[in-house]
Amino acid sequence: MKRTAKKIRVLIVDDSALVRQALTGIVEQDGDLELMGTASDPYAAARKIKEEVPDVITLDVEMPRMDGLTFLRRIMTQHPIPVVIISSLTAEGTETAMRALDYGAVEIITKPQLNTKAFFEEAGIRICDAIKAAAQARLRPLRGRPAVPFAVAPKLSADAVLPAKGAGNSMLKTTDKVLALGASTGGTEALAVFLQALPPDSPGTVVVQHMPEGFTRSFAERLDQICSVSVKEAEDGDTVLRGRVLIAPGNRHTLLKRSGARYFVEVTDGPLVNRHRPSVDVLFRSVAQNAGANAIGVIMTGMGADGAKGLLEMKNAGAHTIAQDEQSCVVFGMPHEAIKLNAQSQILSLDFIAGAVLKLSR
């Protein structure tokens, strides 16, 4: 891995000594990261921040003396620092996670079981990637809104889930367009802006937003309340319909399938692709194979390269493809990688993507 000239200094805030030790081990095993310190509660963290400001904070939500959300709000209103929430919130607590995103958290990661191998492999990689994404994030002001080494898993491509092949019957036109959209860091806010601009008769949409298992349902329900389109967490076999947005569930790949003129989704297990599950590349490849020129692809803000190759496959299959521009991205990673491949038909600011999609779908 290419090393950065300056390591990213990380402050770990968690009331569990076991978690602090495990996160310390994860941070210290990555050559791009440096442990600035640990704190058992927000008050101890505040004292450390007065002495030295970290580049990124990892923060638990449920802590004594002061809860993580209160501390997060104080950070983002007084001295904005990128924050990654690492929480063991249950399904009943996902609304808390949504509020954390509202308050300015860059990423939300489910705190895994510490005694499993997956913690050191999948979760460790995800945590390091999230910290690096947070370090690159453009923080927006909060205004008026409520020690064990881990093995590095191979970075798999979409081939691990869906083999590459010709477009097959994807060139056959149907009445309605299909929209496929991928996002990661900063995507929760970007998706809210985009989806609120869509009218009830918008093209059927499938979204991969990198989020932990359990949080995507709450995220979809929240979007459903504020959007004119219907938004739900995708379930295996769901039909892609005009006015409906399907959000890929966390920890499950979501693919577009076709039976005659009907499009539907397949929700399935599989290995991490580009270190993610769900993967944007997997969705985009399935759209290229099953919708071809009848599709529109959009890649939004996010760290890494997931979706770049898939967007190119969509473009080569005849789809119109859009990449979010650098100025409106929180992290200009995924769109930038797509642009480097010339996978985009257009580069647009977030505020103009919805209008372009509607024009293309008429």
RARAPE-V749260 format. One record per residue. N is the residue number from 1. PHI is phi in whole degrees, -180 to 180 (* if undefined). PSI is psi in radians with two decimals (* if undefined). BURIAL is b if it has 9 or more other C-alpha atoms within 8 Angstrom, else e. Layout:
{{N/PHI/PSI/BURIAL} {N/PHI/PSI/BURIAL}}
//
This chain:
{{1/*/2.44/e} {2/-70/2.28/e} {3/-91/2.46/e} {4/-80/2.71/e} {5/-66/-0.60/e} {6/-124/2.21/e} {7/-73/2.64/b} {8/-85/2.06/b} {9/-84/2.23/b} {10/-119/2.32/b} {11/-109/2.14/b} {12/-99/2.16/b} {13/-121/1.93/b} {14/-161/2.43/b} {15/-79/-0.20/b} {16/-91/2.13/e} {17/-64/-0.60/e} {18/-65/-0.74/e} {19/-67/-0.74/b} {20/-60/-0.72/b} {21/-65/-0.77/b} {22/-65/-0.76/b} {23/-67/-0.62/b} {24/-59/-0.80/b} {25/-61/-0.71/b} {26/-65/-0.83/b} {27/-63/-0.76/b} {28/-72/-0.31/b} {29/-84/-0.17/e} {30/-101/2.13/e} {31/-67/-0.26/e} {32/-90/-0.15/b} {33/-114/2.67/b} {34/-138/2.26/b} {35/-75/2.03/b} {36/-82/-0.58/e} {37/166/3.07/e} {38/-130/2.74/b} {39/-145/2.49/b} {40/-89/-0.20/b} {41/-161/2.93/b} {42/-60/-0.55/b} {43/-66/-0.76/e} {44/-65/-0.64/b} {45/-64/-0.74/b} {46/-61/-0.68/e} {47/-64/-0.71/e} {48/-67/-0.67/b} {49/-66/-0.57/b} {50/-64/-0.56/e} {51/-82/-0.67/e} {52/-156/2.31/e} {53/-90/2.12/e} {54/-75/2.88/b} {55/-81/-0.60/b} {56/-145/2.51/b} {57/-115/2.31/b} {58/-98/2.33/b} {59/-137/2.26/b} {60/-82/2.78/b} {61/-95/-0.78/b} {62/-94/1.74/e} {63/-139/2.75/b} {64/-76/2.86/e} {65/72/-0.88/e} {66/-149/2.26/b} {67/-75/2.78/b} {68/-63/-0.60/b} {69/-66/-0.72/b} {70/-62/-0.78/e} {71/-63/-0.72/b} {72/-60/-0.80/b} {73/-62/-0.70/b} {74/-66/-0.70/b} {75/-62/-0.85/b} {76/-73/-0.41/b} {77/-92/-0.46/b} {78/-103/-0.76/e} {79/-151/1.41/e} {80/-56/2.18/b} {81/-134/2.39/b} {82/-59/2.29/b} {83/-125/2.31/b} {84/-110/2.07/b} {85/-82/2.19/b} {86/-121/1.81/b} {87/-131/2.66/b} {88/-100/0.48/e} {89/-56/2.40/b} {90/-84/-3.14/e} {91/-57/-0.61/e} {92/-70/-0.29/e} {93/-100/0.13/e} {94/-67/-0.44/b} {95/-63/-0.58/e} {96/-63/-0.71/e} {97/-63/-0.69/b} {98/-64/-0.67/b} {99/-66/-0.61/b} {100/-61/-0.71/b} {101/-65/-0.72/b} {102/-60/-0.64/b} {103/-79/-0.10/b} {104/117/0.06/b} {105/-62/2.47/b} {106/-83/-0.69/b} {107/-140/2.68/b} {108/-123/2.22/b} {109/-128/2.34/b} {110/-72/2.26/b} {111/-71/2.04/e} {112/-83/3.01/e} {113/-70/2.23/e} {114/-74/-0.29/e} {115/-100/0.32/e} {116/-111/2.61/e} {117/-62/-0.59/e} {118/-61/-0.52/e} {119/-58/-0.76/b} {120/-83/-0.35/b} {121/-96/-1.30/b} {122/-70/-0.90/b} {123/-66/-0.66/b} {124/-62/-0.77/b} {125/-64/-0.76/b} {126/-62/-0.73/b} {127/-64/-0.79/b} {128/-63/-0.74/b} {129/-63/-0.69/b} {130/-66/-0.69/b} {131/-64/-0.75/b} {132/-66/-0.68/b} {133/-64/-0.75/b} {134/-61/-0.67/b} {135/-64/-0.46/b} {136/-93/-0.17/e} {137/-68/2.49/b} {138/-86/1.94/e} {139/-80/2.31/b} {140/-100/2.41/e} {141/-58/2.49/e} {142/-87/1.90/b} {143/-134/2.09/e} {144/64/0.55/e} {145/-132/2.29/e} {146/-53/*/e} {147/*/0.91/b} {148/-123/2.27/e} {149/-66/2.65/e} {150/-122/2.62/b} {151/-78/2.42/e} {152/-87/2.01/e} {153/-75/2.66/e} {154/-64/2.56/e} {155/-88/1.71/e} {156/-82/2.70/b} {157/-97/-3.14/e} {158/-63/-0.30/b} {159/-57/-0.49/e} {160/-67/-0.36/b} {161/-114/-0.71/b} {162/-139/1.93/b} {163/-61/2.54/e} {164/-72/2.51/e} {165/-161/3.10/e} {166/-67/2.94/e} {167/-69/-0.35/b} {168/61/-2.14/e} {169/-91/0.26/e} {170/-69/-0.32/b} {171/-77/-0.25/b} {172/-67/2.19/e} {173/-81/2.54/e} {174/-120/3.12/e} {175/-66/-0.77/e} {176/-106/2.52/b} {177/-76/2.75/b} {178/-119/2.34/b} {179/-108/2.23/b} {180/-117/2.31/b} {181/-136/2.39/b} {182/-128/2.45/b} {183/-156/2.84/b} {184/-141/-2.08/b} {185/-56/2.18/b} {186/86/-0.08/b} {187/-72/-0.50/b} {188/-62/-0.72/b} {189/-72/-0.75/e} {190/-63/-0.72/b} {191/-65/-0.67/e} {192/-62/-0.75/b} {193/-63/-0.82/b} {194/-65/-0.87/b} {195/-70/-0.55/b} {196/-67/-0.32/b} {197/-88/-0.06/b} {198/-92/2.38/b} {199/-79/2.95/b} {200/-63/-0.36/b} {201/-101/0.45/e} {202/-68/2.78/b} {203/-61/2.60/b} {204/-56/2.36/b} {205/-130/2.42/b} {206/-122/2.26/b} {207/-122/2.34/b} {208/-111/1.97/b} {209/-116/2.12/b} {210/-64/1.87/b} {211/-145/2.74/b} {212/-71/2.80/b} {213/-61/2.38/b} {214/96/-0.45/b} {215/-89/-0.43/b} {216/-67/-0.58/b} {217/-65/-0.81/b} {218/-64/-0.69/b} {219/-61/-0.78/b} {220/-64/-0.74/b} {221/-64/-0.67/b} {222/-65/-0.78/e} {223/-64/-0.66/b} {224/-61/-0.56/b} {225/-75/-0.46/e} {226/-109/-0.06/e} {227/-113/2.70/b} {228/-75/-0.55/b} {229/-76/2.76/b} {230/-83/2.30/b} {231/-125/2.27/b} {232/-146/2.74/b} {233/-70/2.30/b} {234/-65/2.44/b} {235/-121/2.61/b} {236/-55/2.19/e} {237/94/-0.10/e} {238/-57/2.35/b} {239/-80/2.44/e} {240/-87/1.98/b} {241/-124/2.72/b} {242/-60/2.39/b} {243/81/0.07/b} {244/-119/2.37/b} {245/-118/2.19/b} {246/-107/2.14/b} {247/-97/2.15/b} {248/-59/2.28/b} {249/-68/2.54/b} {250/-59/2.43/b} {251/71/0.29/b} {252/-136/2.34/b} {253/-74/2.53/b} {254/-127/2.19/b} {255/-120/2.60/b} {256/-88/2.30/b} {257/-124/2.91/b} {258/-141/2.38/b} {259/-131/1.81/e} {260/64/-2.17/e} {261/-92/-0.01/e} {262/-95/2.24/e} {263/-100/2.47/b} {264/-148/2.99/b} {265/-111/2.59/b} {266/-112/2.13/b} {267/-105/2.11/b} {268/-144/2.82/e} {269/-82/3.14/e} {270/155/2.97/b} {271/-70/2.85/e} {272/-61/2.38/b} {273/-119/2.17/b} {274/54/0.57/b} {275/70/0.35/b} {276/-134/2.59/b} {277/-150/1.86/b} {278/-76/2.76/b} {279/-114/2.40/b} {280/-67/-0.68/b} {281/-59/-0.71/b} {282/-64/-0.82/b} {283/-60/-0.89/b} {284/-62/-0.68/b} {285/-63/-0.74/b} {286/-64/-0.60/b} {287/-69/-0.74/b} {288/-59/-0.71/b} {289/-77/-0.52/b} {290/-112/-0.24/b} {291/-123/-0.50/b} {292/53/-2.18/b} {293/-71/-0.15/b} {294/-86/0.13/b} {295/-116/2.79/b} {296/-125/2.30/b} {297/-116/2.40/b} {298/-131/2.25/b} {299/-117/2.25/b} {300/-116/-3.03/b} {301/-47/2.44/b} {302/166/2.69/b} {303/-82/2.51/b} {304/94/-2.79/e} {305/-123/0.09/b} {306/-60/2.21/b} {307/102/-0.35/b} {308/-65/-0.88/b} {309/-68/-0.65/b} {310/-66/-0.65/b} {311/-65/-0.67/b} {312/-64/-0.69/b} {313/-62/-0.68/b} {314/-64/-0.79/b} {315/-62/-0.75/b} {316/-66/-0.42/e} {317/-86/0.01/b} {318/105/0.00/b} {319/-76/2.68/b} {320/-88/2.27/b} {321/-123/2.49/b} {322/-130/2.34/b} {323/-114/2.36/b} {324/-68/2.47/b} {325/-78/2.86/b} {326/-63/-0.70/b} {327/-63/-0.58/e} {328/-97/0.00/e} {329/-85/2.52/b} {330/-73/-0.76/b} {331/-133/2.06/b} {332/-89/1.10/b} {333/-104/-1.16/b} {334/-60/-0.83/b} {335/-62/-0.66/b} {336/-63/-0.74/b} {337/-64/-0.65/b} {338/-66/-0.72/b} {339/-66/-0.65/b} {340/-62/-0.49/e} {341/-89/-0.01/b} {342/57/0.71/e} {343/-85/-0.14/b} {344/-101/2.51/b} {345/-85/-0.54/b} {346/-142/2.68/e} {347/-119/2.12/b} {348/-135/2.63/b} {349/-69/2.65/b} {350/-51/-0.73/b} {351/-67/-0.27/e} {352/-108/-0.06/e} {353/-68/-0.77/b} {354/-59/-0.77/b} {355/-62/-0.70/e} {356/-66/-0.74/e} {357/-62/-0.76/b} {358/-65/-0.68/b} {359/-65/-0.73/e} {360/-70/-0.48/e} {361/-88/-0.08/b} {362/-76/*/e}}
//
